Amino acid sequence: MANSSIYVRIDPQLKEDVDKILNQLGVTPSSLIQMLYSQIKLTNRIPFDIRMPAPDGKDTK
């Protein structure tokens, strides 16, 4: 199977912070994207809730 490339622009500080966490977990950014895409394909949805934060900063659930 041939590979495809995805190019994204992301805040450098956010990338650095997340890269540190992924490194601790032993996960590369590429493998994380592969996992995300696989879950979207399996479930036909984004595998987490996307919503606006509450005005007071508390979880709305």
PQR file with spaces between the fields and no chain letter, atoms N, CA, C, O and H, PARSE charges and radii, in Angstrom:
ATOM       1  N    MET     1       0.844   -1.170    0.000 -0.4000 1.5000
ATOM       2  CA   MET     1       0.000    0.000    0.000 -0.0000 2.0000
ATOM       3  C    MET     1       0.897    1.242    0.000  0.5500 1.7000
ATOM       4  O    MET     1       1.837    1.343    0.788 -0.5500 1.4000
ATOM       5  N    ALA     2       0.595    2.165   -0.880 -0.4000 1.5000
ATOM       6  CA   ALA     2       1.352    3.408   -0.952 -0.0000 2.0000
ATOM       7  C    ALA     2       0.920    4.343    0.173  0.5500 1.7000
ATOM       8  O    ALA     2      -0.225    4.303    0.622 -0.5500 1.4000
ATOM       9  H    ALA     2      -0.169    2.083   -1.520  0.4000 1.0000
ATOM      10  N    ASN     3       1.828    5.163    0.611 -0.4000 1.5000
ATOM      11  CA   ASN     3       1.525    6.139    1.663 -0.0000 2.0000
ATOM      12  C    ASN     3       1.107    7.461    1.053  0.5500 1.7000
ATOM      13  O    ASN     3       1.556    7.820   -0.036 -0.5500 1.4000
ATOM      14  H    ASN     3       2.758    5.195    0.246  0.4000 1.0000
ATOM      15  N    SER     4       0.251    8.182    1.750 -0.4000 1.5000
ATOM      16  CA   SER     4      -0.141    9.538    1.389 -0.0000 2.0000
ATOM      17  C    SER     4       0.377   10.477    2.453  0.5500 1.7000
ATOM      18  O    SER     4       0.621   10.077    3.591 -0.5500 1.4000
ATOM      19  H    SER     4      -0.113    7.890    2.634  0.4000 1.0000
ATOM      20  N    SER     5       0.543   11.720    2.075 -0.4000 1.5000
ATOM      21  CA   SER     5       1.033   12.724    3.016 -0.0000 2.0000
ATOM      22  C    SER     5      -0.072   13.715    3.344  0.5500 1.7000
ATOM      23  O    SER     5      -0.904   14.052    2.502 -0.5500 1.4000
ATOM      24  H    SER     5       0.345   12.046    1.150  0.4000 1.0000
ATOM      25  N    ILE     6      -0.060   14.170    4.582 -0.4000 1.5000
ATOM      26  CA   ILE     6      -0.970   15.213    5.037 -0.0000 2.0000
ATOM      27  C    ILE     6      -0.097   16.329    5.589  0.5500 1.7000
ATOM      28  O    ILE     6       0.796   16.081    6.399 -0.5500 1.4000
ATOM      29  H    ILE     6       0.616   13.896    5.267  0.4000 1.0000
ATOM      30  N    TYR     7      -0.350   17.540    5.157 -0.4000 1.5000
ATOM      31  CA   TYR     7       0.403   18.683    5.645 -0.0000 2.0000
ATOM      32  C    TYR     7      -0.535   19.577    6.439  0.5500 1.7000
ATOM      33  O    TYR     7      -1.610   19.935    5.957 -0.5500 1.4000
ATOM      34  H    TYR     7      -1.076   17.741    4.499  0.4000 1.0000
ATOM      35  N    VAL     8      -0.140   19.935    7.639 -0.4000 1.5000
ATOM      36  CA   VAL     8      -0.966   20.797    8.476 -0.0000 2.0000
ATOM      37  C    VAL     8      -0.127   21.937    9.039  0.5500 1.7000
ATOM      38  O    VAL     8       1.092   21.827    9.171 -0.5500 1.4000
ATOM      39  H    VAL     8       0.733   19.644    8.031  0.4000 1.0000
ATOM      40  N    ARG     9      -0.785   23.002    9.357 -0.4000 1.5000
ATOM      41  CA   ARG     9      -0.145   24.113   10.049 -0.0000 2.0000
ATOM      42  C    ARG     9      -0.662   24.099   11.468  0.5500 1.7000
ATOM      43  O    ARG     9      -1.868   24.022   11.700 -0.5500 1.4000
ATOM      44  H    ARG     9      -1.775   23.091    9.249  0.4000 1.0000
ATOM      45  N    ILE    10       0.245   24.174   12.408 -0.4000 1.5000
ATOM      46  CA   ILE    10      -0.145   24.093   13.804 -0.0000 2.0000
ATOM      47  C    ILE    10       0.732   25.031   14.620  0.5500 1.7000
ATOM      48  O    ILE    10       1.894   25.261   14.287 -0.5500 1.4000
ATOM      49  H    ILE    10       1.225   24.237   12.220  0.4000 1.0000
ATOM      50  N    ASP    11       0.170   25.559   15.674 -0.4000 1.5000
ATOM      51  CA   ASP    11       0.914   26.446   16.563 -0.0000 2.0000
ATOM      52  C    ASP    11       2.170   25.719   17.050  0.5500 1.7000
ATOM      53  O    ASP    11       2.074   24.601   17.556 -0.5500 1.4000
ATOM      54  H    ASP    11      -0.774   25.372   15.945  0.4000 1.0000
ATOM      55  N    PRO    12       3.342   26.336   16.905 -0.5600 1.5000
ATOM      56  CA   PRO    12       4.588   25.671   17.292  0.2800 2.0000
ATOM      57  C    PRO    12       4.630   25.240   18.760  0.5500 1.7000
ATOM      58  O    PRO    12       5.160   24.172   19.067 -0.5500 1.4000
ATOM      59  N    GLN    13       4.086   26.045   19.666 -0.4000 1.5000
ATOM      60  CA   GLN    13       4.107   25.688   21.085 -0.0000 2.0000
ATOM      61  C    GLN    13       3.199   24.502   21.359  0.5500 1.7000
ATOM      62  O    GLN    13       3.545   23.609   22.133 -0.5500 1.4000
ATOM      63  H    GLN    13       3.656   26.912   19.416  0.4000 1.0000
ATOM      64  N    LEU    14       2.033   24.498   20.722 -0.4000 1.5000
ATOM      65  CA   LEU    14       1.116   23.368   20.874 -0.0000 2.0000
ATOM      66  C    LEU    14       1.775   22.084   20.370  0.5500 1.7000
ATOM      67  O    LEU    14       1.691   21.043   21.022 -0.5500 1.4000
ATOM      68  H    LEU    14       1.752   25.223   20.093  0.4000 1.0000
ATOM      69  N    LYS    15       2.431   22.156   19.210 -0.4000 1.5000
ATOM      70  CA   LYS    15       3.113   20.983   18.664 -0.0000 2.0000
ATOM      71  C    LYS    15       4.190   20.485   19.618  0.5500 1.7000
ATOM      72  O    LYS    15       4.296   19.284   19.865 -0.5500 1.4000
ATOM      73  H    LYS    15       2.500   23.002   18.680  0.4000 1.0000
ATOM      74  N    GLU    16       4.975   21.385   20.146 -0.4000 1.5000
ATOM      75  CA   GLU    16       6.044   21.005   21.080 -0.0000 2.0000
ATOM      76  C    GLU    16       5.469   20.331   22.324  0.5500 1.7000
ATOM      77  O    GLU    16       5.974   19.301   22.771 -0.5500 1.4000
ATOM      78  H    GLU    16       4.890   22.361   19.946  0.4000 1.0000
ATOM      79  N    ASP    17       4.415   20.916   22.875 -0.4000 1.5000
ATOM      80  CA   ASP    17       3.791   20.354   24.079 -0.0000 2.0000
ATOM      81  C    ASP    17       3.234   18.956   23.824  0.5500 1.7000
ATOM      82  O    ASP    17       3.435   18.042   24.624 -0.5500 1.4000
ATOM      83  H    ASP    17       4.004   21.752   22.512  0.4000 1.0000
ATOM      84  N    VAL    18       2.535   18.801   22.707 -0.4000 1.5000
ATOM      85  CA   VAL    18       1.929   17.504   22.390 -0.0000 2.0000
ATOM      86  C    VAL    18       2.998   16.484   22.015  0.5500 1.7000
ATOM      87  O    VAL    18       2.880   15.312   22.374 -0.5500 1.4000
ATOM      88  H    VAL    18       2.372   19.543   22.057  0.4000 1.0000
ATOM      89  N    ASP    19       4.032   16.906   21.303 -0.4000 1.5000
ATOM      90  CA   ASP    19       5.118   15.982   20.949 -0.0000 2.0000
ATOM      91  C    ASP    19       5.770   15.388   22.201  0.5500 1.7000
ATOM      92  O    ASP    19       6.142   14.215   22.212 -0.5500 1.4000
ATOM      93  H    ASP    19       4.128   17.857   21.011  0.4000 1.0000
ATOM      94  N    LYS    20       5.905   16.191   23.241 -0.4000 1.5000
ATOM      95  CA   LYS    20       6.477   15.686   24.498 -0.0000 2.0000
ATOM      96  C    LYS    20       5.587   14.594   25.094  0.5500 1.7000
ATOM      97  O    LYS    20       6.081   13.564   25.553 -0.5500 1.4000
ATOM      98  H    LYS    20       5.602   17.144   23.231  0.4000 1.0000
ATOM      99  N    ILE    21       4.285   14.825   25.083 -0.4000 1.5000
ATOM     100  CA   ILE    21       3.338   13.847   25.626 -0.0000 2.0000
ATOM     101  C    ILE    21       3.357   12.575   24.783  0.5500 1.7000
ATOM     102  O    ILE    21       3.408   11.470   25.323 -0.5500 1.4000
ATOM     103  H    ILE    21       3.884   15.662   24.711  0.4000 1.0000
ATOM     104  N    LEU    22       3.315   12.729   23.469 -0.4000 1.5000
ATOM     105  CA   LEU    22       3.334   11.563   22.593 -0.0000 2.0000
ATOM     106  C    LEU    22       4.616   10.760   22.770  0.5500 1.7000
ATOM     107  O    LEU    22       4.589    9.530   22.765 -0.5500 1.4000
ATOM     108  H    LEU    22       3.273   13.626   23.030  0.4000 1.0000
ATOM     109  N    ASN    23       5.728   11.453   22.926 -0.4000 1.5000
ATOM     110  CA   ASN    23       7.007   10.778   23.146 -0.0000 2.0000
ATOM     111  C    ASN    23       6.960    9.931   24.419  0.5500 1.7000
ATOM     112  O    ASN    23       7.444    8.800   24.436 -0.5500 1.4000
ATOM     113  H    ASN    23       5.749   12.453   22.930  0.4000 1.0000
ATOM     114  N    GLN    24       6.378   10.482   25.478 -0.4000 1.5000
ATOM     115  CA   GLN    24       6.249    9.738   26.737 -0.0000 2.0000
ATOM     116  C    GLN    24       5.357    8.505   26.557  0.5500 1.7000
ATOM     117  O    GLN    24       5.559    7.485   27.217 -0.5500 1.4000
ATOM     118  H    GLN    24       5.985   11.401   25.465  0.4000 1.0000
ATOM     119  N    LEU    25       4.388    8.604   25.676 -0.4000 1.5000
ATOM     120  CA   LEU    25       3.472    7.501   25.413 -0.0000 2.0000
ATOM     121  C    LEU    25       4.031    6.514   24.388  0.5500 1.7000
ATOM     122  O    LEU    25       3.470    5.438   24.181 -0.5500 1.4000
ATOM     123  H    LEU    25       4.224    9.433   25.140  0.4000 1.0000
ATOM     124  N    GLY    26       5.134    6.887   23.754 -0.4000 1.5000
ATOM     125  CA   GLY    26       5.730    6.025   22.737 -0.0000 2.0000
ATOM     126  C    GLY    26       4.956    6.013   21.431  0.5500 1.7000
ATOM     127  O    GLY    26       4.943    5.012   20.714 -0.5500 1.4000
ATOM     128  H    GLY    26       5.590    7.761   23.922  0.4000 1.0000
ATOM     129  N    VAL    27       4.308    7.135   21.124 -0.4000 1.5000
ATOM     130  CA   VAL    27       3.479    7.249   19.928 -0.0000 2.0000
ATOM     131  C    VAL    27       4.028    8.377   19.062  0.5500 1.7000
ATOM     132  O    VAL    27       4.324    9.463   19.562 -0.5500 1.4000
ATOM     133  H    VAL    27       4.318    7.949   21.706  0.4000 1.0000
ATOM     134  N    THR    28       4.161    8.118   17.768 -0.4000 1.5000
ATOM     135  CA   THR    28       4.592    9.185   16.856 -0.0000 2.0000
ATOM     136  C    THR    28       3.372    9.972   16.378  0.5500 1.7000
ATOM     137  O    THR    28       2.257    9.451   16.400 -0.5500 1.4000
ATOM     138  H    THR    28       3.921    7.236   17.362  0.4000 1.0000
ATOM     139  N    PRO    29       3.568   11.209   15.950 -0.5600 1.5000
ATOM     140  CA   PRO    29       2.439   11.954   15.386  0.2800 2.0000
ATOM     141  C    PRO    29       1.793   11.224   14.209  0.5500 1.7000
ATOM     142  O    PRO    29       0.570   11.238   14.064 -0.5500 1.4000
ATOM     143  N    SER    30       2.605   10.591   13.375 -0.4000 1.5000
ATOM     144  CA   SER    30       2.060    9.853   12.230 -0.0000 2.0000
ATOM     145  C    SER    30       1.192    8.688   12.684  0.5500 1.7000
ATOM     146  O    SER    30       0.121    8.465   12.120 -0.5500 1.4000
ATOM     147  H    SER    30       3.598   10.579   13.492  0.4000 1.0000
ATOM     148  N    SER    31       1.632    7.942   13.692 -0.4000 1.5000
ATOM     149  CA   SER    31       0.824    6.809   14.161 -0.0000 2.0000
ATOM     150  C    SER    31      -0.456    7.308   14.827  0.5500 1.7000
ATOM     151  O    SER    31      -1.493    6.653   14.727 -0.5500 1.4000
ATOM     152  H    SER    31       2.502    8.123   14.150  0.4000 1.0000
ATOM     153  N    LEU    32      -0.401    8.452   15.503 -0.4000 1.5000
ATOM     154  CA   LEU    32      -1.605    9.010   16.111 -0.0000 2.0000
ATOM     155  C    LEU    32      -2.632    9.377   15.040  0.5500 1.7000
ATOM     156  O    LEU    32      -3.819    9.088   15.195 -0.5500 1.4000
ATOM     157  H    LEU    32       0.442    8.984   15.584  0.4000 1.0000
ATOM     158  N    ILE    33      -2.185   10.007   13.962 -0.4000 1.5000
ATOM     159  CA   ILE    33      -3.088   10.355   12.864 -0.0000 2.0000
ATOM     160  C    ILE    33      -3.655    9.093   12.231  0.5500 1.7000
ATOM     161  O    ILE    33      -4.837    9.045   11.890 -0.5500 1.4000
ATOM     162  H    ILE    33      -1.221   10.242   13.836  0.4000 1.0000
ATOM     163  N    GLN    34      -2.810    8.062   12.071 -0.4000 1.5000
ATOM     164  CA   GLN    34      -3.278    6.786   11.517 -0.0000 2.0000
ATOM     165  C    GLN    34      -4.371    6.191   12.405  0.5500 1.7000
ATOM     166  O    GLN    34      -5.383    5.702   11.903 -0.5500 1.4000
ATOM     167  H    GLN    34      -1.850    8.101   12.348  0.4000 1.0000
ATOM     168  N    MET    35      -4.166    6.232   13.728 -0.4000 1.5000
ATOM     169  CA   MET    35      -5.174    5.710   14.659 -0.0000 2.0000
ATOM     170  C    MET    35      -6.470    6.511   14.565  0.5500 1.7000
ATOM     171  O    MET    35      -7.557    5.934   14.561 -0.5500 1.4000
ATOM     172  H    MET    35      -3.344    6.629   14.136  0.4000 1.0000
ATOM     173  N    LEU    36      -6.359    7.833   14.488 -0.4000 1.5000
ATOM     174  CA   LEU    36      -7.541    8.686   14.391 -0.0000 2.0000
ATOM     175  C    LEU    36      -8.323    8.376   13.121  0.5500 1.7000
ATOM     176  O    LEU    36      -9.541    8.206   13.168 -0.5500 1.4000
ATOM     177  H    LEU    36      -5.476    8.302   14.491  0.4000 1.0000
ATOM     178  N    TYR    37      -7.638    8.303   11.999 -0.4000 1.5000
ATOM     179  CA   TYR    37      -8.307    8.005   10.734 -0.0000 2.0000
ATOM     180  C    TYR    37      -8.959    6.622   10.775  0.5500 1.7000
ATOM     181  O    TYR    37     -10.067    6.443   10.270 -0.5500 1.4000
ATOM     182  H    TYR    37      -6.648    8.442   11.961  0.4000 1.0000
ATOM     183  N    SER    38      -8.283    5.656   11.370 -0.4000 1.5000
ATOM     184  CA   SER    38      -8.840    4.306   11.473 -0.0000 2.0000
ATOM     185  C    SER    38     -10.121    4.299   12.292  0.5500 1.7000
ATOM     186  O    SER    38     -11.084    3.625   11.927 -0.5500 1.4000
ATOM     187  H    SER    38      -7.383    5.801   11.781  0.4000 1.0000
ATOM     188  N    GLN    39     -10.145    5.044   13.402 -0.4000 1.5000
ATOM     189  CA   GLN    39     -11.344    5.115   14.229 -0.0000 2.0000
ATOM     190  C    GLN    39     -12.487    5.811   13.504  0.5500 1.7000
ATOM     191  O    GLN    39     -13.641    5.402   13.626 -0.5500 1.4000
ATOM     192  H    GLN    39      -9.363    5.591   13.699  0.4000 1.0000
ATOM     193  N    ILE    40     -12.174    6.854   12.755 -0.4000 1.5000
ATOM     194  CA   ILE    40     -13.214    7.542   11.979 -0.0000 2.0000
ATOM     195  C    ILE    40     -13.812    6.583   10.960  0.5500 1.7000
ATOM     196  O    ILE    40     -15.030    6.542   10.781 -0.5500 1.4000
ATOM     197  H    ILE    40     -11.236    7.186   12.656  0.4000 1.0000
ATOM     198  N    LYS    41     -12.964    5.816   10.293 -0.4000 1.5000
ATOM     199  CA   LYS    41     -13.453    4.848    9.309 -0.0000 2.0000
ATOM     200  C    LYS    41     -14.310    3.768    9.968  0.5500 1.7000
ATOM     201  O    LYS    41     -15.360    3.402    9.440 -0.5500 1.4000
ATOM     202  H    LYS    41     -11.975    5.849   10.438  0.4000 1.0000
ATOM     203  N    LEU    42     -13.864    3.253   11.122 -0.4000 1.5000
ATOM     204  CA   LEU    42     -14.596    2.187   11.810 -0.0000 2.0000
ATOM     205  C    LEU    42     -15.952    2.639   12.347  0.5500 1.7000
ATOM     206  O    LEU    42     -16.934    1.900   12.279 -0.5500 1.4000
ATOM     207  H    LEU    42     -13.011    3.550   11.551  0.4000 1.0000
ATOM     208  N    THR    43     -15.996    3.861   12.880 -0.4000 1.5000
ATOM     209  CA   THR    43     -17.196    4.326   13.569 -0.0000 2.0000
ATOM     210  C    THR    43     -18.037    5.306   12.763  0.5500 1.7000
ATOM     211  O    THR    43     -19.169    5.618   13.132 -0.5500 1.4000
ATOM     212  H    THR    43     -15.198    4.461   12.935  0.4000 1.0000
ATOM     213  N    ASN    44     -17.474    5.788   11.659 -0.4000 1.5000
ATOM     214  CA   ASN    44     -18.152    6.780   10.817 -0.0000 2.0000
ATOM     215  C    ASN    44     -18.463    8.062   11.583  0.5500 1.7000
ATOM     216  O    ASN    44     -19.464    8.728   11.319 -0.5500 1.4000
ATOM     217  H    ASN    44     -16.554    5.535   11.360  0.4000 1.0000
ATOM     218  N    ARG    45     -17.596    8.397   12.531 -0.4000 1.5000
ATOM     219  CA   ARG    45     -17.755    9.641   13.298 -0.0000 2.0000
ATOM     220  C    ARG    45     -16.403   10.024   13.888  0.5500 1.7000
ATOM     221  O    ARG    45     -15.476    9.214   13.906 -0.5500 1.4000
ATOM     222  H    ARG    45     -16.783    7.856   12.745  0.4000 1.0000
ATOM     223  N    ILE    46     -16.295   11.241   14.364 -0.4000 1.5000
ATOM     224  CA   ILE    46     -15.113   11.674   15.102 -0.0000 2.0000
ATOM     225  C    ILE    46     -15.191   11.018   16.479  0.5500 1.7000
ATOM     226  O    ILE    46     -16.228   11.107   17.137 -0.5500 1.4000
ATOM     227  H    ILE    46     -17.049   11.899   14.349  0.4000 1.0000
ATOM     228  N    PRO    47     -14.126   10.366   16.928 -0.5600 1.5000
ATOM     229  CA   PRO    47     -14.215    9.542   18.137  0.2800 2.0000
ATOM     230  C    PRO    47     -14.166   10.301   19.466  0.5500 1.7000
ATOM     231  O    PRO    47     -13.781    9.733   20.489 -0.5500 1.4000
ATOM     232  N    PHE    48     -14.543   11.546   19.456 -0.4000 1.5000
ATOM     233  CA   PHE    48     -14.634   12.322   20.687 -0.0000 2.0000
ATOM     234  C    PHE    48     -15.590   13.475   20.445  0.5500 1.7000
ATOM     235  O    PHE    48     -15.825   13.865   19.301 -0.5500 1.4000
ATOM     236  H    PHE    48     -14.856   12.007   18.626  0.4000 1.0000
ATOM     237  N    ASP    49     -16.140   14.021   21.520 -0.4000 1.5000
ATOM     238  CA   ASP    49     -17.076   15.132   21.412 -0.0000 2.0000
ATOM     239  C    ASP    49     -16.333   16.419   21.079  0.5500 1.7000
ATOM     240  O    ASP    49     -15.255   16.691   21.607 -0.5500 1.4000
ATOM     241  H    ASP    49     -15.949   13.704   22.449  0.4000 1.0000
ATOM     242  N    ILE    50     -16.933   17.196   20.198 -0.4000 1.5000
ATOM     243  CA   ILE    50     -16.424   18.526   19.885 -0.0000 2.0000
ATOM     244  C    ILE    50     -17.519   19.494   20.273  0.5500 1.7000
ATOM     245  O    ILE    50     -18.629   19.438   19.743 -0.5500 1.4000
ATOM     246  H    ILE    50     -17.809   16.975   19.769  0.4000 1.0000
ATOM     247  N    ARG    51     -17.203   20.384   21.200 -0.4000 1.5000
ATOM     248  CA   ARG    51     -18.211   21.343   21.653 -0.0000 2.0000
ATOM     249  C    ARG    51     -17.524   22.597   22.172  0.5500 1.7000
ATOM     250  O    ARG    51     -16.330   22.600   22.474 -0.5500 1.4000
ATOM     251  H    ARG    51     -16.302   20.429   21.630  0.4000 1.0000
ATOM     252  N    MET    52     -18.287   23.628   22.264 -0.4000 1.5000
ATOM     253  CA   MET    52     -17.783   24.891   22.798 -0.0000 2.0000
ATOM     254  C    MET    52     -17.638   24.757   24.306  0.5500 1.7000
ATOM     255  O    MET    52     -18.492   24.147   24.950 -0.5500 1.4000
ATOM     256  H    MET    52     -19.257   23.626   22.019  0.4000 1.0000
ATOM     257  N    PRO    53     -16.576   25.313   24.886 -0.5600 1.5000
ATOM     258  CA   PRO    53     -16.458   25.278   26.342  0.2800 2.0000
ATOM     259  C    PRO    53     -17.536   26.159   26.993  0.5500 1.7000
ATOM     260  O    PRO    53     -17.988   27.146   26.411 -0.5500 1.4000
ATOM     261  N    ALA    54     -17.921   25.788   28.175 -0.4000 1.5000
ATOM     262  CA   ALA    54     -18.899   26.592   28.916 -0.0000 2.0000
ATOM     263  C    ALA    54     -18.261   27.944   29.246  0.5500 1.7000
ATOM     264  O    ALA    54     -17.047   28.017   29.434 -0.5500 1.4000
ATOM     265  H    ALA    54     -17.553   24.987   28.647  0.4000 1.0000
ATOM     266  N    PRO    55     -19.055   29.010   29.318 -0.5600 1.5000
ATOM     267  CA   PRO    55     -18.517   30.331   29.628  0.2800 2.0000
ATOM     268  C    PRO    55     -17.735   30.374   30.944  0.5500 1.7000
ATOM     269  O    PRO    55     -16.799   31.160   31.087 -0.5500 1.4000
ATOM     270  N    ASP    56     -18.124   29.526   31.906 -0.4000 1.5000
ATOM     271  CA   ASP    56     -17.431   29.537   33.189 -0.0000 2.0000
ATOM     272  C    ASP    56     -16.206   28.607   33.191  0.5500 1.7000
ATOM     273  O    ASP    56     -15.504   28.497   34.196 -0.5500 1.4000
ATOM     274  H    ASP    56     -18.885   28.888   31.790  0.4000 1.0000
ATOM     275  N    GLY    57     -15.958   27.934   32.038 -0.4000 1.5000
ATOM     276  CA   GLY    57     -14.809   27.047   31.925 -0.0000 2.0000
ATOM     277  C    GLY    57     -15.035   25.654   32.453  0.5500 1.7000
ATOM     278  O    GLY    57     -14.133   24.819   32.395 -0.5500 1.4000
ATOM     279  H    GLY    57     -16.528   28.024   31.221  0.4000 1.0000
ATOM     280  N    LYS    58     -16.236   25.376   32.975 -0.4000 1.5000
ATOM     281  CA   LYS    58     -16.556   24.062   33.504 -0.0000 2.0000
ATOM     282  C    LYS    58     -17.090   23.167   32.389  0.5500 1.7000
ATOM     283  O    LYS    58     -17.659   23.652   31.411 -0.5500 1.4000
ATOM     284  H    LYS    58     -16.970   26.054   33.022  0.4000 1.0000
ATOM     285  N    ASP    59     -16.903   21.869   32.543 -0.4000 1.5000
ATOM     286  CA   ASP    59     -17.412   20.913   31.576 -0.0000 2.0000
ATOM     287  C    ASP    59     -18.927   21.019   31.509  0.5500 1.7000
ATOM     288  O    ASP    59     -19.588   21.183   32.534 -0.5500 1.4000
ATOM     289  H    ASP    59     -16.441   21.474   33.338  0.4000 1.0000
ATOM     290  N    THR    60     -19.479   20.925   30.301 -0.4000 1.5000
ATOM     291  CA   THR    60     -20.924   21.079   30.138 -0.0000 2.0000
ATOM     292  C    THR    60     -21.676   19.766   30.245  0.5500 1.7000
ATOM     293  O    THR    60     -22.901   19.765   30.116 -0.5500 1.4000
ATOM     294  H    THR    60     -18.942   20.791   29.468  0.4000 1.0000
ATOM     295  N    LYS    61     -20.995   18.639   30.477 -0.4000 1.5000
ATOM     296  CA   LYS    61     -21.672   17.352   30.622 -0.0000 2.0000
ATOM     297  C    LYS    61     -22.282   17.207   31.972  0.5500 1.7000
ATOM     298  O    LYS    61     -22.893   16.180   32.266 -0.5500 1.4000
ATOM     299  H    LYS    61     -20.000   18.640   30.582  0.4000 1.0000
